[in-house]
Amino acid sequence: MFTGIVREIGTLQAINKGGSSYQLDIKAERVVESAGKGDSIAVNGVCLTVVAFTATGFKADVMPETLRKSNLGDLSLGSQVNLEPSLGVNDLLDGHIVTGHIDGTGNLLKIKPEKNARVLSIDYPEELGKYIVEKGSIAVNGVSLTVVEVNDKVFKVSLIPESWSETTFYLSKIGDTINLETDILGKYIVNTTENYLKNSGGSNDKSGSLTKEKLQKYGYDL
């Protein structure tokens, strides 16, 4: 479990590819200070397991599903990545609850300066649309951010100078592939409600689509 508060920017030192393996060797300092073998570290928002330590950092295996669902497969030697150690029991929940399980990727479409902030426009897969809401939380490359605007194809987030300069966002280029993890609480609420409506005996519509009419029918005050 993570919070989406990046603690360090790491550097990819090596990519070890075998017949059936894919391992990243990442240079890091702060996130390995209290980590042990088998512990979790979020890399660009992806929960990876430390399989070994090196003199300068750690190694982590990446499974094929993770390469398909995230931007880790796009990394090259020297790439910088956002790093966050797993959340301790006594740690503050500074951002929001982040699992490190990427839902999909989007593409960075625009970076617009706005006084002391930078507004990023990012597209997203259609299936994630129901989980992305204005003023809701989303993890973007592992960074906990608030959605400031959303439509049926693109959402926007606004970064303060700290979020821009202390993460890999300061290296961002238009067209970059971005890891997205939607808010876990929102996913549970939406999925639970949709499953209830889909399986309820009184509904003639078994599509599972969440509509205003369905919510009102089952007692939601809209």
C-alpha positions as CSV (number, residue, x, y, z in Angstrom):
1,M,0.0,0.0,0.0
2,F,1.2,3.5,-0.9
3,T,0.1,7.1,-0.6
4,G,1.2,8.6,-4.0
5,I,3.8,10.8,-2.3
6,V,7.1,10.3,-4.2
7,R,10.1,10.1,-1.9
8,E,12.8,10.0,-4.5
9,I,13.7,10.0,-8.2
10,G,15.6,6.9,-9.1
11,T,17.6,6.1,-12.2
12,L,17.4,2.9,-14.3
13,Q,20.9,1.4,-14.4
14,A,20.2,-1.9,-16.1
15,I,17.5,-4.0,-17.8
16,N,18.2,-7.7,-17.4
17,K,16.2,-9.7,-19.9
18,G,16.3,-13.4,-20.1
19,G,14.3,-16.0,-21.9
20,S,11.4,-15.7,-19.4
21,S,12.6,-12.9,-17.1
22,Y,12.6,-9.1,-17.1
23,Q,14.4,-7.4,-14.3
24,L,15.1,-3.7,-13.5
25,D,18.2,-2.5,-11.7
26,I,17.4,0.9,-10.2
27,K,19.7,3.4,-8.5
28,A,18.2,4.7,-5.3
29,E,19.1,5.9,-1.8
30,R,16.2,7.0,0.4
31,V,13.7,4.3,-0.5
32,V,16.1,1.4,0.3
33,E,17.3,2.8,3.7
34,S,14.8,0.8,5.7
35,A,13.7,-1.7,3.0
36,G,14.3,-5.4,3.1
37,K,14.4,-8.2,0.5
38,G,10.8,-8.9,-0.4
39,D,9.5,-5.5,0.5
40,S,7.5,-3.4,-2.0
41,I,8.6,-0.2,-3.7
42,A,6.4,1.7,-6.1
43,V,8.2,2.5,-9.4
44,N,6.3,5.0,-11.5
45,G,3.3,3.9,-9.4
46,V,3.8,0.2,-10.1
47,C,4.2,-2.0,-7.0
48,L,7.4,-4.0,-7.4
49,T,9.1,-6.4,-5.0
50,V,12.7,-6.0,-4.1
51,V,14.5,-9.2,-5.0
52,A,18.0,-8.1,-4.4
53,F,20.0,-5.1,-3.3
54,T,23.1,-3.6,-5.0
55,A,25.8,-1.2,-3.9
56,T,23.7,1.6,-5.4
57,G,20.1,0.5,-5.2
58,F,17.8,-2.5,-5.8
59,K,16.6,-5.0,-8.3
60,A,13.0,-5.9,-9.1
61,D,11.4,-8.4,-11.4
62,V,8.6,-7.3,-13.7
63,M,6.0,-9.7,-15.0
64,P,4.5,-9.6,-18.5
65,E,1.2,-8.3,-17.3
66,T,2.8,-5.4,-15.7
67,L,4.7,-4.6,-18.9
68,R,1.5,-4.7,-20.8
69,K,-0.4,-2.5,-18.4
70,S,2.2,0.1,-17.6
71,N,5.0,2.3,-19.0
72,L,7.8,0.3,-17.4
73,G,8.4,-1.5,-20.7
74,D,9.1,1.9,-22.3
75,L,12.0,2.6,-20.0
76,S,15.6,2.7,-21.3
77,L,19.0,3.0,-19.5
78,G,19.2,6.3,-17.7
79,S,15.4,6.8,-17.5
80,Q,14.4,8.4,-14.3
81,V,11.5,7.0,-12.3
82,N,9.3,8.0,-9.3
83,L,9.9,5.9,-6.2
84,E,7.9,5.5,-3.1
85,P,8.4,2.9,-0.3
86,S,5.4,1.0,1.0
87,L,3.3,2.6,3.7
88,G,4.2,1.8,7.3
89,V,1.5,1.3,10.0
90,N,2.5,4.5,11.7
91,D,3.0,6.6,8.6
92,L,0.9,9.6,7.7
93,L,-1.5,9.1,4.8
94,D,-0.4,12.3,3.1
95,G,-1.9,11.6,-0.4
96,H,-4.6,9.0,-0.9
97,I,-4.8,5.2,-0.8
98,V,-2.8,3.8,-3.7
99,T,-2.4,0.1,-4.3
100,G,0.3,0.2,-6.9
101,H,-1.9,-1.8,-9.3
102,I,-2.0,0.1,-12.5
103,D,-5.4,0.3,-14.3
104,G,-4.1,1.4,-17.6
105,T,-2.1,4.1,-19.4
106,G,-2.9,7.4,-20.9
107,N,-0.9,9.9,-23.1
108,L,0.3,13.3,-22.1
109,L,-1.5,15.7,-24.5
110,K,-0.7,19.1,-23.2
111,I,1.2,21.1,-20.5
112,K,-0.2,24.5,-19.8
113,P,1.5,26.9,-17.3
114,E,-1.1,28.6,-15.1
115,K,0.5,31.1,-12.7
116,N,2.5,29.0,-10.2
117,A,1.0,25.7,-11.5
118,R,1.2,23.5,-14.5
119,V,-2.0,21.9,-15.9
120,L,-1.5,18.6,-17.6
121,S,-4.1,17.2,-20.0
122,I,-4.0,13.4,-20.2
123,D,-6.3,11.0,-22.2
124,Y,-7.4,7.7,-20.7
125,P,-8.9,4.4,-21.7
126,E,-12.7,4.4,-22.1
127,E,-13.2,1.8,-19.4
128,L,-11.7,4.0,-16.8
129,G,-14.0,6.9,-17.4
130,K,-16.6,6.0,-14.7
131,Y,-13.8,6.1,-12.1
132,I,-12.4,9.5,-12.9
133,V,-14.4,12.3,-11.4
134,E,-13.8,16.0,-10.9
135,K,-12.1,16.7,-7.6
136,G,-11.5,13.0,-7.1
137,S,-8.1,11.5,-6.6
138,I,-5.9,9.7,-9.2
139,A,-2.4,8.4,-9.1
140,V,-0.4,9.6,-12.2
141,N,3.0,7.9,-12.6
142,G,2.6,7.1,-8.9
143,V,1.9,10.7,-7.9
144,S,-1.3,11.5,-5.9
145,L,-3.1,14.2,-7.7
146,T,-6.6,15.8,-7.8
147,V,-8.6,15.8,-11.0
148,V,-9.5,19.4,-11.8
149,E,-11.5,18.7,-15.0
150,V,-12.7,15.7,-16.9
151,N,-14.7,14.9,-20.1
152,D,-15.3,11.7,-21.9
153,K,-11.8,11.5,-23.3
154,V,-9.4,13.7,-21.3
155,F,-8.8,14.7,-17.7
156,K,-6.7,17.5,-16.3
157,V,-4.5,17.7,-13.2
158,S,-2.8,20.7,-11.8
159,L,0.7,20.5,-10.3
160,I,2.2,22.9,-7.8
161,P,6.0,23.6,-8.2
162,E,6.9,21.0,-5.6
163,S,5.0,18.2,-7.4
164,W,6.6,19.3,-10.7
165,S,10.2,19.6,-9.6
166,E,10.4,16.8,-7.1
167,T,9.0,14.1,-9.5
168,T,9.8,13.0,-13.0
169,F,7.1,15.4,-14.3
170,Y,9.8,18.0,-14.9
171,L,11.1,15.8,-17.6
172,S,7.7,15.3,-19.3
173,K,7.3,15.5,-23.0
174,I,4.1,15.6,-25.1
175,G,3.1,12.1,-26.1
176,D,4.6,10.4,-23.0
177,T,2.9,7.3,-21.8
178,I,1.5,7.8,-18.3
179,N,0.6,5.2,-15.7
180,L,-2.9,5.6,-14.3
181,E,-4.4,4.2,-11.1
182,T,-7.9,5.4,-10.3
183,D,-9.1,5.9,-6.7
184,I,-9.6,2.5,-5.0
185,L,-12.5,3.7,-2.9
186,G,-14.3,5.0,-6.0
187,K,-13.8,1.7,-7.8
188,Y,-15.3,-0.2,-4.9
189,I,-18.3,2.1,-4.7
190,V,-19.0,2.0,-8.5
191,N,-18.4,-1.7,-8.9
192,T,-20.4,-2.6,-5.9
193,T,-23.3,-0.5,-7.0
194,E,-23.2,-1.7,-10.5
195,N,-23.1,-5.4,-9.4
196,Y,-26.1,-4.8,-7.0
197,L,-28.2,-3.2,-9.8
198,K,-27.2,-5.9,-12.3
199,N,-28.1,-8.7,-10.0
200,S,-31.3,-7.2,-8.4
201,G,-34.4,-9.1,-9.3
202,G,-36.5,-6.0,-10.0
203,S,-34.5,-4.6,-12.9
204,N,-35.3,-5.4,-16.5
205,D,-32.0,-3.9,-17.6
206,K,-29.3,-6.5,-17.0
207,S,-26.6,-4.5,-18.8
208,G,-25.0,-3.4,-15.5
209,S,-24.8,0.2,-16.7
210,L,-25.0,2.7,-13.8
211,T,-27.6,5.3,-14.7
212,K,-29.4,8.1,-12.8
213,E,-32.7,6.4,-13.2
214,K,-31.4,3.1,-11.6
215,L,-29.9,5.0,-8.7
216,Q,-33.2,6.8,-8.0
217,K,-35.1,3.6,-8.3
218,Y,-33.0,2.0,-5.6
219,G,-33.3,4.9,-3.2
220,Y,-30.4,7.2,-4.0
221,D,-31.4,10.9,-3.6
222,L,-30.1,12.7,-6.7
